[in-house]
Amino acid sequence: MDEKQDNKSATEDNGDEQAVKIFSLSTCSHCKAAKRMLSECTIKYDFVDVDLLEGKERAAILEDVRKFNPKCSFPTIVIGDKVVVGFKEKEIKEALGLE
């Protein structure tokens, strides 16, 4: 998977599973760790590297992030109707029903 693209899907089809979306920064070690953990757990997810966006597209995505996380920090991980801010492996796994 090429993490340098601004909007990338690590999914083919999420089927009956919860939708997982990561708002991330391309240079953030915590964001990379979250993506790596989800991939290792074979969880399908979509992500947007916000720092690689420009102009109106970036502004629109940041507005979306603020709806989930008013502080607009990264990673912001949306799992179904749950939001995990930061790379908190235990919380992420609990939200996914892995623990």
Residue frames as a rotation matrix with the C-alpha (Angstrom) as fourth column:
MET 1
0.586 0.811 0.000 0.00
0.811 -0.586 0.000 0.00
0.000 0.000 -1.000 0.00
ASP 2
-0.383 -0.702 0.601 1.35
0.689 -0.650 -0.321 3.41
0.616 0.291 0.732 -0.94
GLU 3
0.125 0.432 -0.893 0.93
0.952 -0.306 -0.014 5.65
-0.279 -0.848 -0.450 2.11
LYS 4
-0.770 -0.496 -0.402 2.04
0.385 -0.863 0.326 8.72
-0.509 0.096 0.856 0.13
GLN 5
-0.622 0.631 0.463 -1.23
0.401 -0.252 0.881 9.03
0.672 0.734 -0.096 -1.75
ASP 6
-0.832 0.212 0.513 -3.70
-0.457 -0.786 -0.417 11.42
0.314 -0.581 0.751 -0.19
ASN 7
0.053 0.886 0.460 -6.76
-0.933 0.208 -0.293 9.19
-0.356 -0.414 0.838 -0.05
LYS 8
-0.593 -0.404 -0.696 -6.25
-0.631 0.770 0.091 5.49
0.500 0.493 -0.712 -0.15
SER 9
0.538 0.784 0.309 -8.35
-0.837 0.454 0.304 2.49
0.098 -0.423 0.901 0.56
ALA 10
-0.722 -0.681 0.123 -6.98
-0.692 0.713 -0.113 -0.65
-0.011 -0.167 -0.986 2.12
THR 11
-0.273 0.734 0.622 -10.31
-0.210 0.585 -0.783 -2.25
-0.939 -0.344 -0.005 1.45
GLU 12
-0.964 0.229 0.136 -12.01
0.200 0.287 0.937 -4.02
0.175 0.930 -0.322 -1.36
ASP 13
-0.067 0.977 0.202 -15.41
-0.237 -0.212 0.948 -4.16
0.969 0.015 0.246 0.34
ASN 14
-0.741 -0.254 0.621 -16.13
-0.625 -0.075 -0.777 -3.90
0.244 -0.964 -0.103 4.03
GLY 15
-0.526 0.572 -0.629 -19.21
0.229 0.808 0.543 -6.11
0.819 0.142 -0.556 3.72
ASP 16
0.543 0.802 -0.251 -20.94
0.399 0.017 0.917 -6.55
0.739 -0.598 -0.311 7.08
GLU 17
-0.166 -0.689 -0.705 -17.96
0.979 -0.033 -0.199 -5.24
0.114 -0.724 0.680 9.05
GLN 18
0.606 0.294 -0.739 -17.91
0.496 -0.866 0.063 -1.80
-0.622 -0.404 -0.671 10.65
ALA 19
0.719 -0.375 0.585 -16.59
0.383 -0.489 -0.784 0.95
0.580 0.787 -0.208 8.43
VAL 20
0.440 -0.674 -0.593 -13.13
0.691 -0.168 0.703 2.06
-0.573 -0.719 0.393 9.56
LYS 21
0.685 -0.220 0.694 -11.69
0.425 -0.654 -0.626 5.41
0.591 0.724 -0.355 8.50
ILE 22
0.198 -0.704 -0.682 -8.40
0.881 -0.177 0.438 6.96
-0.429 -0.688 0.586 9.58
PHE 23
0.927 -0.095 0.362 -7.71
0.063 -0.914 -0.400 10.67
0.369 0.394 -0.842 9.31
SER 24
0.569 -0.800 -0.190 -3.92
0.702 0.353 0.618 10.79
-0.427 -0.485 0.763 9.42
LEU 25
0.685 -0.538 -0.491 -0.75
-0.629 -0.777 -0.026 12.68
-0.368 0.327 -0.871 8.59
SER 26
0.855 -0.319 -0.410 1.72
-0.133 0.629 -0.766 11.07
0.502 0.709 0.496 6.19
THR 27
-0.094 -0.992 0.090 4.69
-0.267 -0.062 -0.962 11.77
0.959 -0.114 -0.258 8.49
CYS 28
0.181 0.275 0.944 3.04
-0.954 -0.183 0.236 10.82
0.238 -0.944 0.229 11.81
SER 29
-0.776 -0.563 -0.286 4.54
-0.469 0.817 -0.335 7.77
0.422 -0.126 -0.898 13.54
HIS 30
-0.670 0.605 0.431 1.34
-0.266 0.346 -0.900 7.17
-0.694 -0.717 -0.071 15.54
CYS 31
0.311 0.775 -0.550 -0.72
-0.822 -0.070 -0.564 7.27
-0.476 0.628 0.615 12.34
LYS 32
-0.121 -0.461 -0.879 1.62
-0.824 0.540 -0.170 4.78
0.553 0.704 -0.446 10.67
ALA 33
-0.948 -0.235 0.214 1.45
-0.317 0.720 -0.618 2.51
-0.009 -0.654 -0.757 13.73
ALA 34
-0.205 0.953 0.223 -2.37
-0.491 0.097 -0.866 2.57
-0.847 -0.287 0.448 13.65
LYS 35
0.416 0.320 -0.851 -2.42
-0.909 0.144 -0.391 1.65
-0.003 0.936 0.351 9.94
ARG 36
-0.500 -0.708 -0.499 0.14
-0.661 0.684 -0.309 -1.10
0.560 0.175 -0.810 10.51
MET 37
-0.832 0.218 0.510 -1.83
-0.337 0.532 -0.777 -2.56
-0.440 -0.818 -0.369 13.42
LEU 38
0.201 0.975 -0.095 -5.07
-0.648 0.060 -0.759 -2.61
-0.734 0.214 0.644 11.42
SER 39
0.263 -0.184 -0.947 -3.31
-0.893 0.325 -0.312 -4.25
0.365 0.928 -0.079 8.48
GLU 40
-0.781 -0.619 -0.082 -1.72
-0.522 0.719 -0.460 -6.87
0.344 -0.316 -0.884 10.75
CYS 41
-0.625 0.648 0.435 -5.19
-0.200 0.406 -0.892 -7.63
-0.754 -0.645 -0.124 12.18
THR 42
-0.868 0.220 0.445 -6.49
0.495 0.332 0.803 -7.88
0.029 0.917 -0.397 8.58
ILE 43
0.028 0.852 -0.522 -8.96
0.586 -0.437 -0.682 -5.06
-0.810 -0.287 -0.511 9.24
LYS 44
-0.190 0.010 0.982 -10.12
0.934 -0.306 0.184 -3.25
0.303 0.952 0.049 6.11
TYR 45
0.192 0.221 -0.956 -9.93
0.616 -0.786 -0.058 0.53
-0.764 -0.578 -0.287 6.38
ASP 46
0.510 -0.063 0.858 -9.86
0.686 -0.572 -0.450 3.76
0.519 0.818 -0.248 4.40
PHE 47
0.124 -0.463 -0.878 -7.54
0.793 -0.485 0.368 6.61
-0.596 -0.742 0.307 5.20
VAL 48
0.786 0.007 0.619 -6.84
0.398 -0.772 -0.496 10.19
0.474 0.636 -0.609 4.25
ASP 49
-0.181 -0.877 -0.445 -3.40
0.973 -0.226 0.050 11.72
-0.144 -0.424 0.894 4.77
VAL 50
0.714 0.655 -0.247 -4.66
0.639 -0.754 -0.155 15.23
-0.288 -0.048 -0.956 5.50
ASP 51
0.231 -0.702 -0.674 -1.26
-0.008 -0.694 0.720 16.91
-0.973 -0.161 -0.166 5.15
LEU 52
-0.717 -0.509 0.477 -1.06
0.426 0.223 0.877 15.83
-0.552 0.832 0.057 1.50
LEU 53
0.185 0.856 0.483 -4.31
0.982 -0.140 -0.129 17.59
-0.043 0.498 -0.866 0.59
GLU 54
-0.881 -0.466 -0.076 -4.52
0.459 -0.883 0.098 21.20
-0.113 0.052 0.992 -0.53
GLY 55
-0.871 0.451 0.196 -7.01
-0.293 -0.796 0.530 24.02
0.395 0.404 0.825 -0.68
LYS 56
-0.100 0.962 0.253 -10.73
-0.949 -0.169 0.267 23.35
0.300 -0.213 0.930 -0.47
GLU 57
0.344 0.193 -0.919 -10.27
-0.123 0.980 0.159 19.59
0.931 0.058 0.360 -0.29
ARG 58
-0.611 -0.649 -0.453 -8.04
0.419 0.219 -0.881 19.94
0.671 -0.728 0.138 2.79
ALA 59
-0.808 0.356 0.470 -10.41
-0.559 -0.717 -0.417 22.44
0.188 -0.599 0.778 4.42
ALA 60
0.197 0.947 -0.255 -13.38
-0.789 0.308 0.532 20.10
0.582 0.097 0.808 3.85
ILE 61
0.159 -0.212 -0.964 -11.55
0.281 0.946 -0.161 17.10
0.946 -0.246 0.210 5.36
LEU 62
-0.865 -0.500 -0.032 -10.41
0.196 -0.279 -0.940 19.15
0.461 -0.820 0.339 8.38
GLU 63
-0.403 0.817 0.412 -14.04
-0.869 -0.482 0.107 20.17
0.286 -0.316 0.905 8.91
ASP 64
0.459 0.528 -0.714 -14.97
-0.334 0.848 0.412 16.46
0.823 0.049 0.566 8.89
VAL 65
-0.342 -0.677 -0.651 -12.18
0.440 0.497 -0.748 15.65
0.831 -0.542 0.128 11.38
ARG 66
-0.884 -0.021 0.467 -13.42
-0.328 -0.683 -0.653 18.38
0.333 -0.730 0.597 13.77
LYS 67
0.152 0.988 -0.005 -16.87
-0.775 0.122 0.620 16.74
0.614 -0.091 0.784 13.82
PHE 68
0.615 0.007 -0.789 -15.26
0.232 0.954 0.190 13.62
0.754 -0.299 0.585 15.32
ASN 69
0.159 -0.715 -0.681 -12.39
0.986 0.086 0.140 15.29
-0.041 -0.694 0.719 17.18
PRO 70
0.935 0.347 0.079 -12.71
0.351 -0.935 -0.043 19.03
0.058 0.068 -0.996 17.92
LYS 71
0.498 -0.822 -0.275 -8.99
-0.148 -0.394 0.907 19.27
-0.854 -0.411 -0.318 18.74
CYS 72
0.931 -0.057 -0.359 -8.23
-0.358 0.032 -0.933 18.02
0.064 0.998 0.009 15.23
SER 73
-0.011 -0.950 0.313 -5.34
-0.877 0.160 0.454 15.81
-0.481 -0.269 -0.834 16.31
PHE 74
0.501 0.109 -0.858 -4.05
-0.733 0.580 -0.355 12.73
0.460 0.807 0.371 14.53
PRO 75
-0.887 0.454 -0.081 -4.70
0.092 0.345 0.934 9.96
0.452 0.821 -0.348 14.06
THR 76
-0.377 0.883 0.280 -8.45
-0.791 -0.150 -0.593 10.28
-0.481 -0.445 0.755 14.39
ILE 77
-0.977 -0.009 -0.213 -9.87
-0.108 0.880 0.462 6.80
0.183 0.475 -0.861 13.85
VAL 78
-0.215 0.971 0.107 -13.58
-0.955 -0.185 -0.234 6.32
-0.207 -0.153 0.966 13.20
ILE 79
-0.983 -0.049 -0.174 -14.84
-0.073 0.988 0.135 2.78
0.165 0.146 -0.975 13.74
GLY 80
-0.283 0.955 -0.089 -18.56
0.871 0.295 0.394 2.55
0.402 0.033 -0.915 13.06
ASP 81
0.618 0.558 0.555 -20.03
0.247 -0.807 0.536 5.05
0.746 -0.194 -0.637 15.53
LYS 82
0.767 -0.436 -0.471 -16.96
0.509 -0.034 0.860 5.05
-0.391 -0.899 0.196 17.81
VAL 83
0.745 -0.585 0.321 -14.04
-0.154 -0.619 -0.771 7.46
0.649 0.525 -0.551 17.62
VAL 84
0.646 -0.665 -0.374 -10.53
0.693 0.306 0.652 6.77
-0.319 -0.681 0.659 18.91
VAL 85
0.897 -0.407 0.171 -8.12
-0.297 -0.843 -0.448 9.71
0.327 0.351 -0.878 18.99
GLY 86
0.085 -0.951 0.296 -4.48
-0.984 -0.033 0.176 8.72
-0.157 -0.306 -0.939 18.93
PHE 87
-0.083 -0.194 -0.977 -2.89
-0.439 0.888 -0.139 5.31
0.895 0.417 -0.159 18.60
LYS 88
-0.287 0.136 0.948 -4.54
-0.925 0.218 -0.311 3.53
-0.249 -0.967 0.063 21.52
GLU 89
-0.756 -0.150 -0.637 -4.22
-0.473 0.798 0.374 -0.11
0.452 0.584 -0.674 20.53
LYS 90
-0.902 0.426 -0.073 -6.48
0.360 0.645 -0.674 -1.47
-0.240 -0.634 -0.735 23.29
GLU 91
-0.271 0.834 -0.481 -9.28
-0.223 -0.541 -0.811 1.03
-0.937 -0.112 0.332 22.54
ILE 92
-0.332 0.093 -0.939 -9.02
-0.941 -0.102 0.323 0.37
-0.066 0.990 0.122 18.80
LYS 93
-0.894 -0.053 -0.444 -9.22
-0.136 0.978 0.157 -3.40
0.426 0.201 -0.882 19.31
GLU 94
-0.719 0.687 -0.106 -12.16
0.330 0.202 -0.922 -3.02
-0.612 -0.698 -0.372 21.71
ALA 95
-0.172 0.659 -0.732 -14.01
-0.615 -0.652 -0.443 -0.83
-0.769 0.374 0.518 19.19
LEU 96
-0.367 -0.056 -0.929 -13.38
-0.881 0.341 0.327 -3.49
0.298 0.938 -0.175 16.54
GLY 97
0.696 0.654 0.295 -14.57
-0.718 0.640 0.274 -6.27
-0.009 -0.403 0.915 18.86
LEU 98
0.283 -0.701 -0.655 -11.14
-0.257 0.603 -0.756 -7.91
0.924 0.382 -0.010 18.85
GLU 99
-0.821 -0.571 -0.028 -10.80
-0.094 0.182 -0.979 -7.89
0.564 -0.800 -0.203 22.66
